[in-house]
Amino acid sequence: MKRQIRYIAAVAAFGLSAAACGAGSDQSGPVATVSDAVGTTTVGEEITSTTTEVPSTVLPPEGLSALDAAPNGLSGIGFPEPLIDTDRLLQGQVPDGIPAVDEPRFIDVTSADEWLTDDEAVVVVAINGDVRAYPVQILIWHEIINDTVGDVPVAITYCPLCNSAVTYQRTVDGQLTTFGTSGLLFNSALVMYDRATESLWTHFDGKAVAGVRTGTQLQPISSPLLAWADFKTGSPDGTVLDVARTGYERPYGSNPYVGYDDIVAFPFLFDGRVDDRAAEMQRVVGVNLDGVSAAWTLEAISGSGPTATADSVGDTPVVILWKPGQSSALDIAGVAGGRDVGSVGVFRPEIGDRKLTFEAADDGFQDVETGSSWNVLGQAVAGELTGESLERIAHLDTFWFAWLSYNPGTNLDGV
């Protein structure tokens, strides 16, 4: 019954949001308090989306709510066999205690530049020519943004406890749905639920692990973390999630996880195991490609200036471009101004049939073959190949404990 009520409420909320047609957001959400809050909430010009999301006509499968049964009642009669040890589901919050943003509003880059600093992290999603930035100073307080980008319904998800940003399509078996936060953690990572069936999904791999959709896999979409300075330079016509119209009041710009990005720390409520190739809280860049898992520590791919690291994942050559300028959002009291962890792009080092070799330059990268200049987005910005773009390989910026929990057979630093 709870699931039916929540499902009806979600449908009604969708109808109200469509009828509002640009009305101001309700600022009635509960107020969180964090000391030393920084940042401003300057309102810029709203960007009106031309996409109208049509509710699905496909009915969700019937079954019990895993959200209601969690964490201790998921192995009983009426549920498929869970894919995880449900005893390891830990209650960190109540369901939706960290509320998703369901009516995202956007502004242009110039307006967003009034309140975003160059070193701040943003999550970037680009689909069908629609390029959007989701500031981590917002995501750190909401963890999920239900949006439609380039006519594709998506859920942008961010887990502060594992510093991972992953985006998924939110049409599941023909059923359009949205996602919320369950309040549960698994391997110290966000566990989501879909509002159509209230099945539970692990954020890190987009898999339904309990409930009627158990075993279903969400389709991922690349969504790298990038410094604001690099986004606004590379995508000046992009749009940005507006901090002043989330529908909630939060101390945006502040970090409620002060000191969490510390290599000698231990992950919050983590009960798994890691090997001794790296520390639990070591930052890594992870890639899964054609069934092969690989990761590189931040120390292996970074330097005092830009670096270009050539390697391979299985039989596929890759190049990892890293440049300084992005602050850790989990270091100090503010999302901006923390230690520099840089921005990363992972690409196939080729344009058409032409293989390229990359090296670092003073303010970016260049290929040896043509001398063309490139940025961390994999865009050629000067020289013979100007206007060309490398094929991006989806990667995750995360901590070693989180990556290894879901990729136990991974190679590390090319070994």
C-alpha positions in Angstrom: 0.0 0.0 0.0 2.9 2.4 0.8 4.4 1.8 -2.6 1.0 2.5 -4.3 0.6 5.8 -2.4 4.1 6.9 -3.2 3.7 5.9 -6.9 0.4 7.8 -7.2 2.1 10.8 -5.5 5.0 10.7 -7.9 2.6 10.7 -10.9 0.6 13.5 -9.4 3.8 15.5 -8.8 4.8 15.0 -12.4 1.5 16.4 -13.6 1.8 19.4 -11.3 5.3 20.1 -12.5 4.2 20.0 -16.1 1.3 22.3 -15.4 3.6 24.8 -13.6 5.5 25.5 -16.8 8.3 27.5 -15.3 6.8 28.5 -12.0 9.2 29.2 -9.1 10.4 26.4 -7.0 8.9 25.6 -3.6 11.5 26.5 -1.0 9.7 24.4 1.7 12.3 21.7 2.1 13.8 21.1 5.5 16.9 23.2 6.3 20.2 21.5 7.1 22.8 23.3 9.1 26.5 23.1 8.7 29.1 25.5 10.2 31.4 27.6 8.1 29.0 27.6 5.1 30.4 29.3 2.0 29.2 30.4 -1.4 26.3 32.5 -2.7 23.0 31.9 -4.4 22.8 34.5 -7.1 19.9 33.9 -9.4 20.7 33.9 -13.1 18.5 33.8 -16.1 16.6 30.5 -16.2 17.1 28.3 -19.2 13.7 26.8 -20.3 14.0 23.2 -21.6 12.1 22.3 -24.7 11.9 18.7 -23.7 8.5 17.5 -22.5 8.7 14.2 -20.6 5.8 11.9 -21.4 4.9 9.5 -18.6 5.3 5.8 -19.5 2.3 3.8 -20.5 4.0 0.6 -19.5 2.9 -0.5 -16.0 5.6 -1.5 -13.5 5.8 -5.1 -12.3 3.8 -5.9 -9.2 5.5 -7.0 -6.0 6.4 -6.1 -2.5 8.4 -2.9 -1.8 12.0 -3.6 -1.0 12.3 -0.1 0.4 9.6 -0.9 3.0 11.2 -4.3 3.9 14.8 -3.1 4.1 17.1 -3.8 5.7 16.1 -6.9 7.5 13.1 -8.3 5.6 14.5 -8.8 2.1 15.1 -12.5 2.1 11.6 -13.6 3.0 8.7 -14.9 1.0 7.6 -12.6 -1.8 11.0 -11.4 -2.9 13.5 -12.7 -5.5 16.7 -13.8 -4.0 18.7 -10.6 -3.3 22.1 -10.2 -5.2 23.9 -9.0 -2.1 24.2 -10.1 1.5 21.4 -8.0 2.9 22.9 -8.1 6.4 25.5 -5.7 5.1 22.9 -3.1 4.2 23.4 -0.4 6.8 20.9 2.3 7.7 22.6 5.7 7.3 19.4 7.8 6.8 15.6 7.5 6.4 14.3 7.1 2.9 14.5 10.4 1.1 16.2 12.0 4.1 18.6 13.2 1.5 16.1 14.4 -1.1 16.6 14.0 -4.9 16.0 17.0 -7.1 13.1 16.2 -9.4 12.5 19.6 -11.0 15.9 20.8 -12.0 16.2 24.3 -13.3 19.1 25.6 -15.4 21.0 28.8 -16.1 23.6 29.8 -18.6 27.4 29.6 -18.0 27.7 33.4 -17.6 25.1 33.5 -14.8 26.6 30.4 -13.1 30.0 31.9 -13.2 28.8 34.5 -10.6 28.7 31.9 -7.9 30.9 29.0 -9.0 34.7 29.3 -8.6 37.1 28.0 -11.2 38.3 25.1 -9.0 34.9 23.7 -8.1 33.9 20.3 -9.3 31.0 19.8 -11.6 29.5 16.6 -13.1 29.2 16.8 -16.9 26.5 15.1 -19.0 26.4 15.5 -22.7 23.7 13.8 -24.8 22.6 14.6 -28.4 24.3 18.0 -28.3 22.7 18.9 -24.9 25.6 19.7 -22.5 24.9 20.2 -18.8 26.9 20.8 -15.7 25.7 19.7 -12.2 27.8 21.4 -9.5 29.0 19.1 -6.8 28.1 21.8 -4.3 24.5 20.9 -5.1 24.9 17.2 -5.6 26.6 16.7 -2.2 23.3 17.7 -0.5 20.9 15.8 -2.9 22.9 12.9 -4.4 20.4 12.3 -7.2 19.1 14.6 -9.9 16.2 13.3 -12.1 16.5 15.1 -15.4 16.1 14.7 -19.2 19.1 15.5 -21.2 19.0 15.5 -25.0 15.5 14.0 -24.8 16.9 11.1 -22.8 15.5 10.6 -19.2 18.5 10.2 -16.9 19.4 10.1 -13.2 22.6 11.9 -12.3 23.9 10.3 -9.1 26.7 11.3 -6.8 27.9 9.4 -3.7 30.0 11.7 -1.4 31.2 8.7 0.6 32.9 7.2 -2.4 33.4 10.4 -4.4 31.8 8.8 -7.5 29.5 10.4 -10.1 27.5 8.0 -12.2 24.6 8.7 -14.6 22.0 6.2 -15.8 19.1 6.1 -18.1 15.9 5.9 -16.1 13.7 4.1 -18.5 13.7 0.5 -17.2 12.1 -2.3 -19.3 10.0 0.4 -21.1 8.9 1.9 -17.8 9.8 5.5 -17.1 10.7 6.1 -13.5 12.6 8.4 -11.2 15.0 7.5 -8.4 15.3 8.5 -4.8 17.7 7.8 -1.9 16.9 4.8 0.2 18.9 5.9 3.2 20.8 2.7 3.1 24.5 2.1 2.4 26.2 -0.9 0.9 30.0 -0.9 0.9 29.7 2.6 2.2 28.0 3.7 -1.0 24.6 5.1 -1.9 21.7 2.7 -2.4 19.0 4.1 -4.6 15.4 3.0 -5.1 13.2 3.4 -8.1 9.8 5.0 -7.5 7.9 2.7 -9.9 8.6 -0.6 -8.0 10.7 0.5 -4.9 13.4 -2.0 -5.8 16.9 -1.2 -4.4 19.8 -0.4 -6.7 23.5 0.0 -6.0 24.7 3.4 -7.2 28.1 2.2 -8.2 27.1 -0.3 -10.8 23.5 0.5 -11.5 22.2 -2.9 -10.6 18.9 -3.8 -8.9 20.0 -5.9 -5.9 16.7 -6.4 -4.1 13.0 -6.2 -4.9 10.9 -7.1 -8.0 13.5 -5.7 -10.4 16.4 -7.8 -8.9 19.0 -8.5 -11.6 18.0 -5.6 -13.9 20.9 -3.4 -15.1 20.7 0.3 -15.7 22.3 1.7 -18.9 25.2 4.0 -17.8 26.1 7.3 -19.5 29.5 8.9 -19.1 29.5 11.8 -16.6 33.0 12.8 -15.6 33.9 15.2 -12.8 35.5 18.4 -14.2 36.8 21.7 -12.8 34.3 24.5 -13.5 37.0 26.5 -15.4 37.5 23.6 -17.9 33.7 23.2 -18.4 33.0 26.9 -19.0 35.9 27.1 -21.5 35.1 23.9 -23.3 31.3 24.2 -23.3 30.5 28.0 -23.2 27.0 27.3 -24.6 26.2 24.6 -22.0 23.7 25.0 -19.2 24.2 24.7 -15.4 21.9 23.4 -12.7 20.8 26.5 -10.8 21.7 26.6 -7.1 18.8 29.0 -6.3 16.0 26.8 -7.7 16.5 23.3 -6.4 13.3 23.4 -4.4 15.2 23.2 -1.1 17.2 25.3 1.2 20.7 24.0 1.9 24.0 25.6 2.8 25.2 25.1 -0.8 28.9 25.6 -1.2 29.7 24.0 2.2 31.0 20.5 2.7 29.3 18.4 5.4 32.1 15.8 5.1 35.1 17.9 6.3 38.3 15.9 6.3 36.8 12.9 4.6 39.3 13.0 1.7 42.2 11.8 3.8 44.3 8.9 2.6 44.8 7.7 6.2 41.1 7.8 7.0 38.7 4.8 6.9 35.5 4.7 4.9 32.3 5.5 6.9 30.4 2.3 7.8 32.5 0.2 5.4 32.6 -3.5 6.3 34.3 -4.9 3.2 37.9 -5.7 2.5 40.6 -4.2 0.3 44.0 -5.5 -0.7 47.3 -3.8 0.2 48.0 -2.4 -3.3 46.6 0.9 -2.2 45.1 2.5 0.9 41.3 2.4 1.3 40.9 6.1 0.7 43.4 6.3 -2.2 41.9 8.3 -5.1 41.8 6.2 -8.3 40.6 6.5 -11.9 38.7 3.4 -12.8 37.7 2.0 -16.2 35.7 -1.1 -17.2 36.1 -1.9 -20.9 35.2 -5.1 -22.8 35.1 -7.1 -19.6 38.4 -5.9 -18.3 38.8 -3.7 -15.2 41.7 -1.3 -14.7 42.4 1.5 -12.3 45.2 4.1 -11.8 46.1 5.9 -8.6 46.0 9.7 -8.7 49.7 9.7 -7.8 50.5 7.5 -10.9 48.8 9.8 -13.4 49.3 13.3 -11.9 52.1 15.8 -11.6 52.9 19.4 -11.0 51.4 20.2 -14.4 49.4 18.4 -17.1 50.2 14.7 -17.7 49.4 12.3 -20.5 49.6 8.6 -19.5 49.5 6.0 -22.3 48.3 2.5 -21.3 45.8 -0.1 -22.3 42.7 -1.8 -21.0 42.8 -5.4 -22.3 43.6 -5.0 -26.0 42.4 -1.4 -26.2 45.0 1.4 -26.1 43.9 4.4 -23.9 45.3 7.7 -23.0 44.6 9.3 -19.6 44.8 13.1 -19.6 45.1 14.8 -16.3 45.5 18.5 -15.5 45.5 20.4 -12.2 42.8 22.8 -11.2 39.9 20.9 -9.6 39.6 21.0 -5.8 38.5 18.1 -3.7 35.0 18.8 -2.5 35.5 16.6 0.6 38.6 18.2 2.1 37.8 21.5 3.9 34.7 23.2 5.1 34.0 24.6 1.6 33.5 22.6 -1.6 35.9 25.1 -3.3 39.5 25.7 -2.1 40.4 22.2 -1.1 43.5 20.3 -2.1 44.0 20.1 -5.9 43.1 16.7 -7.2 42.9 17.8 -10.9 40.5 16.7 -13.7 40.8 13.6 -15.7 39.7 12.4 -19.2 40.2 8.9 -20.6 40.1 8.5 -24.3 40.9 6.3 -27.3 44.1 7.9 -28.7 43.0 8.0 -32.4 41.0 10.0 -34.9 39.5 7.8 -37.5 42.3 5.4 -38.6 45.0 7.8 -37.4 46.8 6.7 -34.2 48.0 9.5 -32.0 50.6 9.8 -29.3 50.0 12.4 -26.6 52.3 14.4 -24.4 51.8 17.2 -21.9 52.2 20.8 -22.9 52.5 23.9 -20.7 48.7 24.5 -20.5 47.3 21.3 -21.9 48.3 18.5 -24.3 49.5 17.9 -27.8 49.8 15.0 -30.2 53.3 14.1 -31.5 52.0 13.3 -35.0 50.5 16.7 -35.9 51.5 19.0 -33.1 47.8 19.9 -32.5 46.8 21.2 -29.1 44.2 19.4 -27.0 42.3 20.1 -23.8 41.3 17.7 -21.0 37.9 17.2 -22.7 39.7 15.5 -25.6 39.0 18.4 -27.9 41.6 19.6 -30.4 41.7 23.4 -29.9 44.6 24.4 -32.2 46.6 23.0 -35.1 45.8 20.6 -38.0 43.2 18.7 -36.0 41.3 21.7 -34.7 37.6 20.8 -34.1 38.2 17.1 -33.8 37.3 15.2 -30.6 38.7 12.0 -29.2 36.3 9.2 -28.3 35.7 9.3 -24.6 36.0 6.1 -22.5 33.7 6.2 -19.5 35.7 6.3 -16.2 35.0 6.9 -12.5 36.9 9.1 -10.2 36.5 7.4 -6.8 38.3 5.8 -3.8 40.2 2.5 -4.0 37.9 0.8 -1.5 34.8 1.6 -3.6 36.3 0.6 -6.9 37.8 -2.7 -5.6 34.5 -3.6 -3.9 32.8 -3.8 -7.3 35.8 -4.7 -9.4 37.8 -7.3 -7.3 39.9 -8.5 -10.2 41.0 -5.1 -11.3 44.5 -4.2 -12.6 46.1 -1.2 -10.8 48.6 1.2 -12.3 49.1 -0.9 -15.4 49.8 -4.1 -13.5 
